[in-house]
Amino acid sequence: MIGRLRGVVAEVGEEEALIDVGGVGYVVRCGARTLSRLPEVGGETVVHVETIWGEQTGQVLYGFGSRDERRAFVTLKTIQGVGPKAALAVLDVLAPAELASAVARDDKAAVARASGVGPKLAQRIVLELKGKPITEGPVAAFQASNYAPEQAVKPSVSGEAVAALMGLGVAEPNARRVVEAALARLGDDAAVPALIKAALQELGR
């Protein structure tokens, strides 16, 4: 089983990347968050991998930028109704620490922002993740237990930007990809209007 790849980014698509490791190209399926943070083609990267075998699909590699993301993906997949696609969608809108915080405060709405995750499935995810290890470190648990209630209603800046782009007719996968790229360029403190403008610039590249 492949657990990690260190190699050169050969190609980046909308849902997967091709990582060249010693002349062998590995197709790795990734969420928008991971894809947006990969270096440009030709750059070296390390991708944490979860290998899944299916009778129809064969061996599929799912890639993540950190061990915590991979661990959260594996934990999400233990929940009935959550397949790899839904798990990736959740991690696109919530980093592992944010997911832990959402679970701790019973924030089903935050989880339901994920593409393809309805209110019922979001509720199941929150309920079944209670007490489960979402990350490998104690930081997320500490943040979740000390999360200020008034912060729970704060909307996601990236979520608002993605929604705005979708309102302009941009397909959701593309919207998420360019917003994540813009957010990585501007920083987490970026305002929504600036993020939307930067995302549109990314879209035009």
Backbone as JSON, one array per atom type, in Angstrom:
{
  "sequence": "MIGRLRGVVAEVGEEEALIDVGGVGYVVRCGARTLSRLPEVGGETVVHVETIWGEQTGQVLYGFGSRDERRAFVTLKTIQGVGPKAALAVLDVLAPAELASAVARDDKAAVARASGVGPKLAQRIVLELKGKPITEGPVAAFQASNYAPEQAVKPSVSGEAVAALMGLGVAEPNARRVVEAALARLGDDAAVPALIKAALQELGR",
  "N": [[0.84, -1.2, 0.0], [0.54, 2.19, -0.84], [1.67, 4.95, 0.94], [2.8, 7.45, 0.92], [4.08, 9.87, -1.36], [6.93, 11.18, -2.87], [7.9, 13.4, -5.2], [7.97, 14.84, -8.51], [5.78, 17.31, -9.73], [3.95, 16.55, -12.47], [1.61, 16.9, -13.97], [-1.44, 18.75, -13.51], [-4.8, 18.42, -12.92], [-8.39, 19.0, -12.84], [-9.39, 17.35, -10.87], [-7.37, 15.67, -10.15], [-3.86, 14.86, -9.87], [-0.71, 14.33, -11.5], [2.0, 12.69, -10.39], [5.39, 12.46, -10.73], [7.55, 10.01, -9.92], [10.67, 9.1, -9.81], [10.6, 8.57, -12.58], [8.28, 7.16, -12.87], [4.88, 7.67, -13.3], [2.4, 8.63, -11.08], [-1.05, 8.67, -10.73], [-2.95, 10.73, -8.82], [-5.78, 11.31, -6.98], [-7.22, 14.28, -5.81], [-8.52, 16.75, -3.52], [-9.84, 20.09, -4.04], [-8.53, 21.88, -2.36], [-6.03, 20.67, -1.84], [-4.99, 20.42, -4.46], [-4.74, 23.1, -5.2], [-2.64, 23.91, -3.68], [-0.42, 22.63, -4.54], [2.89, 22.73, -5.94], [3.97, 24.5, -8.92], [3.93, 22.93, -12.2], [6.64, 20.77, -12.58], [7.76, 21.33, -10.2], [8.94, 20.09, -7.01], [7.28, 17.91, -4.74], [5.63, 16.62, -1.77], [3.27, 14.2, -1.19], [0.78, 13.0, 0.86], [-0.71, 9.85, 0.98], [-3.69, 7.94, 0.61], [-4.56, 4.73, -0.09], [-7.01, 3.13, -1.97], [-8.92, 0.33, -2.78], [-11.08, -0.8, -5.28], [-13.6, -2.92, -6.73], [-14.56, -2.2, -9.25], [-13.1, 0.09, -9.87], [-10.47, -0.5, -9.37], [-7.17, 0.03, -8.09], [-6.99, 3.06, -6.42], [-5.46, 6.13, -5.81], [-5.55, 8.52, -3.29], [-4.72, 11.79, -2.61], [-3.11, 14.04, -0.24], [-2.22, 17.09, 1.43], [-1.2, 16.98, 3.98], [-0.57, 14.88, 6.88], [-2.62, 15.02, 8.73], [-4.84, 15.73, 7.16], [-5.1, 13.45, 5.61], [-5.67, 11.59, 7.64], [-8.11, 12.61, 8.61], [-9.68, 12.21, 6.33], [-9.72, 9.39, 6.18], [-11.08, 8.84, 8.56], [-13.54, 10.09, 8.09], [-14.49, 8.47, 6.04], [-15.33, 6.23, 7.38], [-17.89, 6.6, 8.07], [-21.24, 5.86, 7.45], [-22.53, 6.29, 4.23], [-20.74, 8.19, 3.47], [-18.58, 8.52, 1.02], [-15.42, 8.42, -0.82], [-15.53, 10.74, -2.48], [-17.34, 12.48, -1.17], [-16.01, 12.77, 1.25], [-13.67, 14.09, 0.46], [-14.88, 16.44, -0.41], [-15.84, 17.53, 1.98], [-13.42, 18.1, 3.27], [-12.5, 20.01, 1.58], [-13.9, 22.3, 2.26], [-13.54, 22.48, 4.97], [-10.77, 22.47, 6.92], [-8.87, 19.95, 8.74], [-8.63, 20.77, 11.53], [-10.62, 22.71, 11.62], [-12.82, 21.14, 11.04], [-12.86, 19.52, 13.32], [-13.49, 21.47, 15.19], [-16.04, 22.22, 14.29], [-17.46, 19.85, 14.71], [-17.28, 19.71, 17.49], [-18.86, 21.84, 18.29], [-21.3, 21.17, 17.3], [-21.93, 22.05, 14.72], [-23.66, 21.67, 12.17], [-24.32, 23.01, 9.85], [-21.95, 24.06, 8.87], [-20.61, 21.78, 7.95], [-22.4, 20.97, 6.03], [-21.91, 22.69, 3.96], [-20.26, 21.51, 2.2], [-19.85, 20.21, -1.07], [-22.39, 18.15, -2.34], [-23.1, 17.15, 0.09], [-25.79, 16.8, 2.04], [-28.19, 18.17, 4.46], [-29.02, 16.01, 6.2], [-26.98, 14.1, 5.95], [-24.86, 15.66, 6.8], [-25.56, 16.04, 9.46], [-25.33, 13.41, 10.38], [-22.6, 13.02, 10.04], [-21.52, 14.86, 11.9], [-22.53, 13.8, 14.3], [-21.45, 11.18, 14.35], [-18.73, 11.63, 14.31], [-18.11, 12.49, 16.79], [-15.92, 12.21, 19.43], [-14.15, 10.76, 17.89], [-10.85, 10.36, 16.47], [-9.84, 13.01, 14.67], [-7.66, 14.47, 13.91], [-4.06, 14.14, 14.21], [-2.78, 15.42, 16.23], [-2.89, 17.26, 19.41], [-3.75, 19.83, 19.12], [-6.04, 20.54, 17.58], [-8.13, 19.46, 19.14], [-7.86, 21.01, 21.42], [-8.41, 23.55, 20.41], [-11.04, 23.14, 19.62], [-12.37, 22.66, 22.06], [-12.11, 25.08, 23.25], [-13.45, 26.86, 21.72], [-14.99, 29.87, 20.91], [-18.42, 30.6, 21.33], [-19.61, 32.73, 19.93], [-18.12, 32.88, 17.66], [-18.98, 30.9, 16.02], [-20.92, 31.54, 14.22], [-19.72, 32.91, 12.25], [-19.32, 33.34, 8.84], [-17.79, 31.35, 6.25], [-15.14, 32.69, 4.5], [-13.98, 31.76, 2.12], [-16.04, 30.08, 1.32], [-18.11, 31.9, 0.77], [-16.96, 33.25, -1.36], [-16.74, 31.21, -3.27], [-19.46, 30.64, -3.66], [-20.25, 33.06, -4.77], [-18.85, 33.08, -7.21], [-20.0, 30.84, -8.41], [-22.5, 31.87, -8.74], [-21.98, 33.52, -10.82], [-21.82, 31.83, -12.87], [-19.71, 30.07, -12.94], [-18.41, 26.8, -12.89], [-18.69, 24.59, -10.09], [-16.37, 22.95, -9.25], [-14.27, 24.32, -10.55], [-14.6, 26.85, -9.45], [-14.02, 26.39, -6.74], [-11.37, 25.62, -6.98], [-9.98, 27.93, -8.01], [-10.55, 29.78, -6.05], [-9.3, 28.69, -3.77], [-6.67, 28.86, -4.68], [-6.4, 31.62, -4.91], [-6.79, 32.34, -2.25], [-4.57, 31.19, -1.07], [-2.68, 32.85, -2.13], [-3.35, 35.42, -1.22], [-3.7, 35.16, 1.51], [-5.09, 34.1, 4.71], [-6.55, 36.13, 5.86], [-7.86, 37.56, 3.97], [-10.31, 39.72, 2.5], [-13.71, 39.17, 1.42], [-14.54, 40.48, -1.09], [-12.0, 41.11, -2.23], [-10.95, 38.57, -2.44], [-12.69, 37.35, -4.26], [-12.15, 38.89, -6.54], [-9.44, 38.27, -6.96], [-9.71, 35.53, -7.42], [-11.12, 35.5, -9.8], [-9.17, 36.52, -11.44], [-7.37, 34.41, -11.32], [-8.89, 32.55, -12.67], [-8.83, 33.5, -15.22], [-6.31, 32.97, -16.08]],
  "CA": [[0.0, 0.0, 0.0], [1.3, 3.44, -0.94], [1.27, 5.89, 1.98], [3.35, 8.77, 0.66], [4.85, 10.01, -2.59], [7.79, 12.35, -3.03], [8.28, 13.46, -6.6], [7.81, 16.09, -9.27], [4.45, 17.51, -10.3], [4.01, 16.46, -13.93], [0.37, 17.48, -14.5], [-2.48, 19.04, -12.52], [-6.12, 18.55, -13.52], [-9.42, 19.54, -11.95], [-9.65, 16.44, -9.75], [-6.24, 14.78, -9.9], [-2.53, 15.31, -10.26], [0.22, 13.28, -11.91], [3.26, 12.88, -9.68], [6.46, 11.66, -11.31], [8.48, 9.52, -8.91], [11.71, 8.29, -10.44], [10.22, 8.19, -13.93], [6.98, 6.5, -12.85], [3.85, 8.65, -13.03], [1.28, 8.18, -10.24], [-2.25, 9.51, -10.78], [-3.43, 10.9, -7.46], [-6.98, 12.13, -6.88], [-7.08, 15.23, -4.72], [-9.51, 17.8, -3.39], [-9.43, 21.39, -4.57], [-7.58, 22.5, -1.43], [-4.71, 20.08, -2.07], [-4.54, 20.75, -5.81], [-4.36, 24.52, -5.28], [-1.41, 24.15, -2.92], [0.7, 21.96, -5.17], [3.75, 23.64, -6.69], [3.76, 24.5, -10.37], [4.47, 21.77, -12.91], [8.09, 20.76, -12.53], [8.19, 21.51, -8.82], [8.94, 18.88, -6.19], [6.26, 17.92, -3.69], [5.36, 15.42, -0.99], [1.83, 14.0, -1.08], [0.37, 11.89, 1.71], [-1.62, 9.07, 0.13], [-4.53, 6.84, 1.1], [-4.81, 3.83, -1.22], [-8.3, 2.45, -1.86], [-9.14, -0.66, -3.85], [-12.47, -1.09, -5.6], [-13.74, -3.95, -7.77], [-14.76, -1.55, -10.55], [-12.11, 1.14, -10.13], [-9.12, -0.95, -9.12], [-6.45, 0.8, -7.07], [-7.08, 4.51, -6.58], [-4.68, 6.87, -4.82], [-6.09, 9.82, -2.88], [-3.59, 12.54, -2.07], [-3.37, 15.12, 0.71], [-1.05, 17.9, 1.73], [-0.69, 16.73, 5.33], [-1.03, 13.63, 7.5], [-3.9, 15.28, 9.37], [-5.88, 15.67, 6.14], [-5.28, 12.04, 5.27], [-6.33, 10.95, 8.77], [-9.5, 13.06, 8.62], [-10.31, 11.53, 5.2], [-9.95, 8.0, 6.57], [-12.12, 8.84, 9.59], [-14.81, 10.44, 7.44], [-14.95, 7.33, 5.24], [-15.92, 5.19, 8.22], [-19.28, 6.97, 8.31], [-22.14, 5.34, 6.42], [-23.0, 7.3, 3.29], [-19.63, 9.09, 3.11], [-17.58, 7.89, 0.17], [-14.24, 9.26, -1.03], [-15.87, 12.04, -3.06], [-17.93, 13.32, -0.13], [-14.96, 13.06, 2.24], [-12.84, 15.15, -0.12], [-15.67, 17.67, -0.45], [-15.85, 18.08, 3.34], [-12.1, 18.64, 3.55], [-12.32, 21.2, 0.76], [-14.48, 23.46, 2.93], [-13.12, 22.49, 6.37], [-9.5, 21.81, 7.25], [-9.1, 19.04, 9.87], [-8.87, 21.49, 12.79], [-11.93, 23.36, 11.51], [-13.8, 20.07, 11.14], [-12.92, 19.15, 14.73], [-14.23, 22.54, 15.88], [-17.44, 22.13, 13.87], [-18.04, 18.7, 15.41], [-17.37, 20.03, 18.92], [-19.95, 22.79, 18.55], [-22.5, 20.67, 16.62], [-22.21, 22.96, 13.6], [-24.01, 20.87, 10.99], [-24.36, 23.89, 8.69], [-20.59, 24.18, 8.33], [-20.32, 20.55, 7.2], [-23.32, 20.91, 4.88], [-21.42, 23.53, 2.86], [-19.51, 20.66, 1.27], [-20.6, 19.8, -2.26], [-22.95, 16.82, -2.31], [-23.42, 16.76, 1.47], [-27.03, 17.42, 2.46], [-28.36, 18.37, 5.92], [-29.09, 14.75, 6.94], [-25.65, 13.5, 5.99], [-24.04, 16.54, 7.64], [-25.9, 15.74, 10.85], [-24.75, 12.1, 10.69], [-21.15, 13.21, 10.15], [-21.24, 15.52, 13.17], [-22.84, 12.88, 15.39], [-20.56, 10.01, 14.37], [-17.34, 12.04, 14.53], [-17.92, 12.79, 18.2], [-15.01, 11.31, 20.12], [-13.23, 10.08, 16.98], [-9.63, 11.15, 16.2], [-9.87, 13.65, 13.36], [-6.28, 14.86, 13.63], [-3.08, 13.37, 14.96], [-2.23, 16.21, 17.32], [-3.84, 17.76, 20.4], [-4.1, 21.22, 18.87], [-7.43, 20.68, 17.13], [-9.01, 19.2, 20.25], [-7.8, 22.16, 22.31], [-9.13, 24.64, 19.76], [-12.47, 22.84, 19.61], [-12.93, 22.79, 23.4], [-12.06, 26.48, 23.65], [-14.04, 27.64, 20.65], [-15.96, 30.85, 21.41], [-19.71, 30.4, 20.67], [-19.97, 33.79, 18.99], [-17.4, 32.7, 16.41], [-19.57, 29.8, 15.25], [-21.8, 32.04, 13.16], [-18.93, 33.6, 11.25], [-19.34, 32.58, 7.59], [-16.52, 31.05, 5.62], [-14.8, 33.64, 3.44], [-13.82, 31.01, 0.87], [-17.37, 29.59, 0.93], [-18.84, 33.01, 0.16], [-16.36, 33.54, -2.66], [-17.14, 30.12, -4.18], [-20.87, 30.85, -3.98], [-20.34, 34.21, -5.67], [-18.39, 32.66, -8.54], [-21.01, 29.96, -8.97], [-23.58, 32.75, -9.18], [-21.56, 34.12, -12.09], [-21.84, 30.78, -13.88], [-18.5, 29.24, -12.89], [-18.67, 25.47, -12.36], [-18.24, 24.52, -8.7], [-14.97, 22.52, -9.08], [-13.38, 25.41, -10.96], [-14.73, 27.93, -8.47], [-13.27, 26.02, -5.53], [-9.93, 25.59, -7.31], [-9.4, 29.26, -8.14], [-10.67, 30.46, -4.75], [-8.23, 28.17, -2.93], [-5.42, 29.42, -5.19], [-6.4, 33.04, -4.55], [-6.64, 32.42, -0.8], [-3.17, 30.88, -0.77], [-1.88, 34.0, -2.55], [-3.69, 36.61, -0.44], [-3.65, 34.9, 2.94], [-6.37, 33.75, 5.32], [-7.26, 37.32, 6.32], [-8.39, 38.27, 2.8], [-11.74, 40.05, 2.51], [-14.44, 38.46, 0.36], [-14.44, 41.13, -2.41], [-10.65, 40.94, -2.76], [-10.78, 37.16, -2.77], [-13.44, 37.11, -5.5], [-11.4, 39.53, -7.64], [-8.23, 37.47, -7.2], [-10.13, 34.25, -7.97], [-11.45, 35.75, -11.21], [-7.89, 36.65, -12.14], [-6.85, 33.04, -11.47], [-9.72, 31.88, -13.67], [-8.44, 34.0, -16.55], [-4.95, 32.57, -16.44]],
  "C": [[0.87, 1.25, 0.0], [0.78, 4.42, 0.11], [1.76, 7.3, 1.75], [4.14, 8.75, -0.63], [5.68, 11.29, -2.53], [8.26, 12.37, -4.48], [8.03, 14.82, -7.2], [6.4, 16.15, -9.84], [4.56, 17.53, -11.82], [2.79, 17.1, -14.58], [-0.58, 17.76, -13.33], [-3.79, 19.24, -13.26], [-7.11, 19.12, -12.53], [-9.65, 18.65, -10.73], [-8.46, 15.56, -9.41], [-4.94, 15.42, -10.35], [-1.69, 14.1, -10.65], [1.56, 13.6, -11.27], [4.3, 11.91, -10.24], [7.46, 11.3, -10.21], [9.49, 8.6, -9.59], [11.34, 7.79, -11.82], [8.9, 7.44, -14.01], [5.92, 7.54, -12.47], [2.69, 8.06, -12.24], [0.13, 9.17, -10.36], [-2.84, 9.55, -9.38], [-4.66, 11.81, -7.47], [-6.89, 13.02, -5.64], [-8.28, 16.17, -4.68], [-8.95, 19.11, -3.91], [-8.39, 22.06, -3.68], [-6.16, 21.99, -1.69], [-4.16, 20.47, -3.42], [-4.04, 22.19, -5.89], [-3.04, 24.8, -4.58], [-0.21, 23.37, -3.47], [1.59, 22.99, -5.87], [3.43, 23.58, -8.18], [4.38, 23.25, -10.99], [6.0, 21.86, -12.97], [8.64, 20.92, -11.12], [8.1, 20.22, -8.03], [7.92, 19.01, -5.06], [6.25, 16.6, -2.94], [3.86, 15.33, -0.81], [1.57, 12.79, -0.18], [-0.79, 11.17, 1.04], [-2.42, 8.05, 0.94], [-4.9, 6.0, -0.13], [-6.11, 3.07, -0.98], [-8.47, 1.54, -3.06], [-10.62, -0.9, -4.04], [-12.56, -2.1, -6.74], [-13.87, -3.32, -9.16], [-13.65, -0.57, -10.89], [-10.67, 0.65, -10.02], [-8.48, -0.11, -8.03], [-6.54, 2.29, -7.39], [-6.3, 5.17, -5.46], [-5.33, 8.21, -4.55], [-4.99, 10.58, -2.15], [-3.98, 13.73, -1.22], [-2.07, 15.85, 1.03], [-0.47, 17.66, 3.1], [-1.22, 15.39, 5.84], [-2.39, 13.82, 8.16], [-5.05, 15.2, 8.37], [-6.16, 14.23, 5.74], [-6.04, 11.31, 6.39], [-7.81, 11.32, 8.84], [-10.3, 12.38, 7.51], [-10.67, 10.09, 5.57], [-11.07, 7.92, 7.6], [-13.49, 9.14, 8.99], [-15.38, 9.24, 6.68], [-15.54, 6.2, 6.07], [-17.41, 5.43, 8.47], [-20.14, 6.49, 7.14], [-22.63, 6.48, 5.54], [-21.92, 8.27, 2.85], [-18.6, 8.29, 2.31], [-16.4, 8.82, -0.01], [-14.57, 10.65, -1.56], [-16.43, 12.98, -2.02], [-16.9, 13.7, 0.91], [-14.04, 14.16, 1.74], [-13.57, 16.48, -0.11], [-15.71, 18.34, 0.93], [-14.52, 18.75, 3.64], [-11.76, 19.83, 2.66], [-12.84, 22.45, 1.47], [-14.05, 23.58, 4.39], [-11.79, 21.76, 6.52], [-9.74, 20.93, 8.48], [-9.39, 19.74, 11.2], [-10.23, 22.17, 12.78], [-13.04, 22.33, 11.61], [-13.97, 19.64, 12.59], [-13.71, 20.2, 15.53], [-15.72, 22.47, 15.55], [-18.14, 20.99, 14.59], [-18.26, 19.04, 16.89], [-18.53, 20.96, 19.23], [-21.25, 22.42, 17.84], [-22.91, 21.56, 15.45], [-22.45, 22.15, 12.32], [-23.99, 21.72, 9.73], [-22.99, 24.03, 8.05], [-20.24, 22.97, 7.48], [-21.18, 20.48, 5.94], [-22.91, 21.82, 3.74], [-20.67, 22.7, 1.82], [-20.41, 20.22, 0.12], [-21.09, 18.36, -2.13], [-23.3, 16.32, -0.92], [-24.66, 17.52, 1.92], [-27.13, 17.54, 3.97], [-28.36, 17.06, 6.72], [-27.72, 14.1, 7.06], [-24.72, 14.34, 6.87], [-24.29, 16.25, 9.11], [-25.28, 14.4, 11.28], [-23.24, 12.22, 10.89], [-20.79, 13.82, 11.51], [-21.44, 14.56, 14.34], [-21.81, 11.75, 15.49], [-19.09, 10.37, 14.56], [-17.06, 12.4, 15.98], [-17.0, 11.75, 18.84], [-14.04, 10.58, 19.22], [-12.02, 10.96, 16.7], [-9.66, 11.72, 14.78], [-8.47, 14.07, 12.95], [-5.36, 14.05, 14.51], [-2.55, 14.11, 16.17], [-3.31, 16.72, 18.25], [-4.35, 19.15, 20.1], [-5.56, 21.39, 18.5], [-8.4, 20.45, 18.27], [-9.04, 20.38, 21.21], [-8.59, 23.32, 21.72], [-10.63, 24.39, 19.81], [-13.08, 23.08, 20.99], [-12.96, 24.23, 23.87], [-12.66, 27.4, 22.6], [-15.11, 28.58, 21.21], [-17.27, 30.72, 20.65], [-20.02, 31.48, 19.64], [-19.25, 33.66, 17.66], [-18.07, 31.68, 15.5], [-20.41, 30.31, 14.1], [-21.02, 32.76, 12.06], [-18.89, 32.79, 9.96], [-17.94, 32.36, 7.05], [-16.28, 32.02, 4.47], [-14.68, 32.91, 2.11], [-15.17, 30.48, 0.38], [-18.19, 30.67, 0.24], [-18.3, 33.31, -1.23], [-16.74, 32.48, -3.69], [-18.59, 30.31, -4.61], [-21.05, 32.0, -4.96], [-19.92, 33.85, -7.09], [-19.4, 31.74, -9.2], [-22.21, 30.77, -9.45], [-23.28, 33.43, -10.5], [-21.47, 33.08, -13.2], [-20.6, 29.91, -13.91], [-18.84, 27.89, -12.27], [-18.03, 25.33, -10.97], [-16.79, 24.03, -8.55], [-13.97, 23.6, -9.46], [-13.4, 26.55, -9.96], [-13.91, 27.63, -7.22], [-11.76, 26.07, -5.8], [-9.33, 26.99, -7.32], [-9.51, 30.04, -6.83], [-9.56, 30.0, -3.81], [-6.88, 28.75, -3.37], [-5.3, 30.89, -4.8], [-6.18, 33.22, -3.05], [-5.2, 32.14, -0.39], [-2.27, 32.07, -1.1], [-2.11, 35.21, -1.65], [-3.56, 36.42, 1.06], [-5.04, 34.7, 3.52], [-7.19, 34.96, 5.77], [-7.89, 38.11, 5.17], [-9.89, 38.53, 2.94], [-12.4, 39.38, 1.31], [-14.32, 39.15, -0.99], [-13.07, 40.96, -3.05], [-10.4, 39.51, -3.2], [-11.48, 36.81, -4.08], [-12.66, 37.68, -6.7], [-10.17, 38.72, -7.99], [-8.58, 36.13, -7.84], [-10.49, 34.4, -9.45], [-10.19, 35.92, -12.04], [-7.27, 35.28, -12.36], [-7.6, 32.31, -12.58], [-9.31, 32.28, -15.08], [-7.06, 33.62, -16.98], [-4.92, 31.4, -17.4]]
}
